[in-house]
Every structure is written in structure tokens, then in C-alpha cells.
Amino acid sequence: MRFTETLWSSITGIYQAIIQHPFNEELAQGTLSREKFAFYMQQDALYLADFARALATMAGRAPDEEAIIQFARFAEGVAVVERALHFTYFREFGIDAPTRQQSPSCFAYTNFLLATAACRSYEEGMAALLPCFWIYREVGSDIYRRAAPNNPYQKWIDTYAGQEFAEWVNRAIDLTDAIADQASEPQKARMRDAFVHSSRLEWMFWDSAYRLEQWMP
């Protein structure tokens, strides 16, 4: 069994909670309120800016040229392709000045990724970044299969269920397995912990958008 398969099996319950969350259930049905989706998209734009920074940090720590190139391509893809998706919806929703304030859950997630990429081991950094790739592909594919016709969020669904994103995810999975092949058992245990923690933060991110989470005054 590939190491990444053991990672995925460790978050079965978390993943089920994500796809069954009201945010994703209503997104699939096309009934999610514009307010909640707009909140989510603005927070996702802030999240992905820091996600790209974490990927760039990993590029600087990568031990070989192939990994450097791969992390740089990941960062470019996040910054260009997914940013375009955000601004498509911002224009559609008439959002001229997206928020610059991260929600508490967004802040917790991005700071975990940035700190792990910069301060923990290279192996843990990769494992912490993988859920954003992998969970989004699985959620996008799940919603695509059951999406209501004429879904107002079809662009989002098509992006994360699409072949281009699937190829990014496969490369991230392969890179994680290559890193794990050289890791000790204690390092693999720390990789698993980082993967699980990021997966929990993925659930929190969707939940925070559904609740329109705000900081205390």
C-alpha cells in the first residue's frame, strides 16, 4: 500500500463530515445562499494567497531540482488559475473590494500551513499541504456527480472536478509518496499527524463559511 493511501484512510471520518456538511450539500443542490458562497470565495482567495506562499517556501527547501520545479508550478497554478475563478465570481456578485480580513478558521489554517512549511520538517510540510489538493478533488468530483441541473455554482464544481486539477492532485500525491519513501518511521508518523490536522482545518474552513464566522468585537 502506498503511504498516501494510509494517509487517506486515516481521515475517512473527516472526509465524510466534509461532504455531508450543509455547505457542500446545499452547494450540490444549488441552494446555498449567495451570501455564504461569497463569504467562502473571499476567504478562499485569502487562503490561497498564503497557500501559494507555503508552496513557494517548500520550493526553497526542496532537495532536488525536480521538486523545486514542481512546487513552483503548484504555486503558479494556485496564483493564476484559482485566482481567476475567484474574480469571476467577484464580478458576478458585484464584489469590487473583497475583504482583506481572514476569518478565525482561515487564519488558523493558513498560519498552520505557513509555520509547518517554514519551521517543521520538509516531510511534514508536504503532508500538511496535501489535503487542500486531495480533499478538494474528491469533494469536487462528489458534488459533480450529484449536482442539480443549472447549478449557479457550476464553474466552481467544474474547476475542482476537472482533469487539469486532477492532474495537479496526482502530482502532489506522487511527490508525497516519493518523499515518504525516504522518510523514517518517526517522520512518517509526523507526516500523518500534519495531514490529519490540515484535514480537520479543511472541515473548519467550510463550516466557518456556512456560519459566516466573525471575530469577536
C-alpha positions in Angstrom: 0.0 0.0 0.0 1.3 3.4 -0.9 2.0 5.8 2.0 -0.6 8.3 0.7 -3.3 5.5 0.8 -2.6 5.1 4.5 -3.0 8.9 4.9 -6.3 8.9 3.1 -7.6 6.0 5.2 -6.8 8.0 8.4 -9.3 10.8 7.5 -12.3 8.7 6.4 -14.5 10.2 9.1 -13.3 13.7 8.5 -13.9 13.4 4.7 -17.4 12.1 5.3 -18.1 15.0 7.6 -16.9 17.4 4.9 -19.0 16.0 2.0 -22.1 15.8 4.3 -21.6 19.3 5.7 -24.6 21.5 4.9 -22.4 23.9 2.9 -21.4 21.2 0.4 -24.9 19.6 0.4 -26.5 22.9 -0.4 -23.8 23.8 -2.9 -24.5 20.5 -4.8 -28.2 21.3 -4.7 -27.6 24.8 -5.9 -29.5 26.2 -2.9 -26.5 27.6 -1.0 -27.1 31.2 -0.3 -25.1 33.7 -2.4 -24.1 35.4 0.9 -22.4 32.2 2.2 -20.8 31.4 -1.1 -19.5 35.0 -1.5 -18.1 34.8 2.1 -16.4 31.5 1.2 -14.9 32.8 -2.0 -13.4 35.8 -0.4 -11.9 33.7 2.4 -10.7 31.2 -0.1 -8.9 33.9 -2.0 -7.1 34.9 1.2 -6.4 31.3 2.0 -4.9 30.5 -1.4 -2.6 33.5 -1.3 -1.0 32.1 1.8 -1.2 28.5 0.4 0.9 29.8 -2.6 3.4 31.3 -0.2 3.7 28.0 1.7 4.3 26.2 -1.6 6.9 28.7 -2.6 8.6 28.1 0.8 8.6 24.4 0.1 10.2 25.1 -3.2 13.1 26.8 -1.4 13.5 23.8 0.9 13.2 21.1 -1.8 16.3 18.8 -2.0 16.4 18.5 -5.8 15.6 20.4 -9.0 12.6 18.3 -9.9 10.8 19.0 -6.6 11.7 22.7 -6.8 10.1 22.9 -10.3 7.0 21.0 -9.1 6.4 23.3 -6.1 6.9 26.3 -8.2 4.4 25.0 -10.7 1.9 24.3 -7.9 2.3 27.9 -6.6 1.9 29.3 -10.1 -1.3 27.3 -10.7 -2.8 28.4 -7.4 -1.9 32.0 -8.1 -3.2 32.1 -11.7 -5.9 29.5 -12.3 -7.8 29.6 -9.0 -7.4 33.3 -8.6 -9.2 33.7 -11.9 -12.1 31.6 -10.6 -12.4 33.9 -7.5 -12.5 37.0 -9.6 -15.1 35.5 -12.0 -17.5 35.2 -9.0 -16.5 38.6 -7.5 -17.5 40.2 -10.8 -20.7 38.2 -10.9 -21.6 39.1 -7.3 -20.6 42.7 -7.7 -17.8 42.5 -5.1 -15.4 45.3 -6.0 -13.4 45.3 -2.8 -13.1 41.7 -1.4 -12.4 41.5 2.3 -8.8 41.5 3.5 -9.6 40.2 6.9 -9.2 36.4 7.3 -11.9 34.7 9.4 -10.7 32.9 12.5 -10.7 29.5 10.8 -8.9 30.8 7.7 -6.3 32.4 9.9 -5.8 29.2 11.9 -5.4 27.1 8.7 -3.1 29.4 6.8 -0.9 30.0 9.8 -0.6 26.3 10.4 0.5 25.8 6.8 3.0 28.7 6.7 4.5 27.7 10.1 4.7 24.0 9.1 6.3 24.7 5.7 8.8 27.1 7.2 9.6 25.6 10.6 8.8 21.9 10.6 10.5 19.2 8.6 10.2 19.2 4.8 8.3 15.9 5.0 5.7 17.4 7.4 5.4 20.5 5.1 4.4 18.3 2.2 1.9 16.3 4.2 0.3 19.5 5.6 -0.2 20.9 2.1 -1.6 17.7 0.5 -5.2 17.8 1.9 -6.0 21.1 0.1 -5.2 19.4 -3.2 -6.7 15.9 -2.5 -9.8 16.8 -0.5 -10.9 19.4 -3.0 -10.6 17.0 -5.9 -12.7 14.4 -4.0 -15.3 17.0 -2.9 -15.4 18.5 -6.4 -15.9 15.1 -8.0 -18.5 14.0 -5.5 -20.5 17.2 -6.0 -20.2 17.0 -9.8 -21.8 13.5 -9.7 -24.9 14.8 -7.8 -25.1 18.4 -8.7 -28.5 19.8 -9.6 -29.1 20.9 -13.2 -28.4 24.6 -13.9 -26.4 24.9 -10.7 -25.4 28.5 -10.1 -22.0 27.3 -8.8 -21.2 25.1 -11.8 -18.0 26.9 -12.6 -16.6 26.1 -9.1 -17.8 22.5 -9.5 -16.2 22.1 -12.9 -12.9 23.5 -11.7 -12.4 21.1 -8.9 -13.9 18.1 -10.8 -11.9 18.9 -13.9 -9.0 17.0 -15.5 -6.4 19.8 -15.0 -7.0 20.0 -11.3 -6.9 16.2 -11.1 -3.5 16.1 -12.7 -2.2 18.7 -10.1 -3.5 16.4 -7.4 -1.9 13.3 -8.8 1.4 15.1 -9.0 1.1 16.2 -5.3 0.2 12.7 -4.3 3.2 11.2 -6.2 5.5 13.8 -4.7 4.3 13.0 -1.2 4.9 9.2 -1.8 8.4 10.0 -3.1 9.2 12.0 0.0 7.8 9.3 2.3 9.9 6.6 0.6 13.0 8.4 2.0 11.4 9.1 5.4 12.0 7.2 8.7 9.0 5.8 10.6 9.0 8.7 13.1 9.0 11.1 10.2 6.1 9.3 8.6 4.2 9.5 11.9 4.7 13.2 11.9 3.6 13.4 8.3 0.4 11.6 9.2 -0.3 14.0 12.1 0.2 17.0 9.8 -2.1 15.5 7.2 -4.9 14.8 9.7 -4.6 18.3 11.3 -4.9 20.0 7.9 -7.9 17.8 7.0 -9.6 18.9 10.2 -8.9 22.5 9.3 -10.5 21.9 5.9 -13.7 20.9 7.6 -13.4 24.0 9.8 -13.0 26.2 6.8 -16.2 25.1 5.1 -18.0 25.2 8.5 -16.8 28.8 9.1 -18.2 29.9 5.7 -21.6 28.3 6.4 -21.7 30.2 9.8 -20.3 33.4 8.3 -17.8 33.2 11.1 -16.5 36.5 12.5 -14.0 37.6 15.1 -15.3 38.8 18.4 -15.6 42.6 18.7 
